[in-house]
Amino acid sequence: MKVNLAYKPYHESTKRINVLWGGRYSAKSYEIAQKKVLRLVSNDYAKELIMRKNYNSHEESTYSTIK
């Protein structure tokens, strides 16, 4: 799977909490979704939580990206 080089440290991180920041079109939502889905399908037991400051934007961005 192709990983954006700017987010390679994020994909290799084993930390429990990761914080990503960047501009509007920096692919944060896509990279988070990619890592979460990979973790969920590669483990027999996994839970993931995705949080946003503004809840009303979840359906338009995070949920639609994972879907």
C-alpha positions as CSV (number, residue, x, y, z in Angstrom):
1,M,0.0,0.0,0.0
2,K,1.3,3.4,-0.9
3,V,1.9,5.8,2.0
4,N,2.4,9.6,1.7
5,L,6.0,10.2,2.8
6,A,5.0,13.1,4.9
7,Y,2.9,10.7,7.1
8,K,5.4,7.8,7.1
9,P,6.3,8.5,10.8
10,Y,2.6,8.4,11.7
11,H,2.2,5.0,10.0
12,E,5.2,3.6,11.7
13,S,4.3,5.0,15.1
14,T,3.2,2.6,17.9
15,K,2.1,5.4,20.2
16,R,-1.4,5.2,21.6
17,I,-2.2,8.8,20.8
18,N,-1.2,10.6,17.6
19,V,-1.9,14.2,16.7
20,L,-1.8,15.2,13.1
21,W,-2.0,18.8,11.8
22,G,-1.8,20.5,8.5
23,G,-3.7,22.5,5.9
24,R,-7.0,21.9,4.4
25,Y,-5.8,19.5,1.6
26,S,-3.0,17.7,3.4
27,A,-4.7,14.3,3.3
28,K,-5.0,13.9,7.1
29,S,-8.4,12.2,7.0
30,Y,-7.3,9.8,4.3
31,E,-4.1,8.8,6.1
32,I,-5.9,8.3,9.4
33,A,-8.6,6.2,7.7
34,Q,-5.9,4.2,5.9
35,K,-4.0,3.3,9.1
36,K,-7.2,2.6,11.1
37,V,-8.6,0.2,8.4
38,L,-5.3,-1.6,8.1
39,R,-5.1,-2.1,11.8
40,L,-8.7,-3.3,12.0
41,V,-8.3,-5.9,9.3
42,S,-4.8,-7.1,10.4
43,N,-5.8,-7.8,14.1
44,D,-8.2,-10.3,15.5
45,Y,-9.2,-7.9,18.2
46,A,-9.0,-4.2,17.6
47,K,-10.9,-1.1,18.6
48,E,-10.5,2.4,17.1
49,L,-11.7,5.8,18.1
50,I,-11.7,8.8,15.8
51,M,-12.4,12.2,17.3
52,R,-12.9,15.6,15.8
53,K,-13.3,19.0,17.3
54,N,-16.5,19.6,15.3
55,Y,-18.8,16.6,15.4
56,N,-21.0,17.9,12.5
57,S,-18.1,17.4,10.0
58,H,-17.6,13.7,10.8
59,E,-20.2,12.5,8.3
60,E,-18.9,14.6,5.5
61,S,-15.2,13.8,5.9
62,T,-14.1,11.0,8.3
63,Y,-17.0,8.7,7.9
64,S,-17.2,9.1,4.1
65,T,-13.5,8.5,3.8
66,I,-13.6,5.2,5.7
67,K,-16.8,4.1,4.0
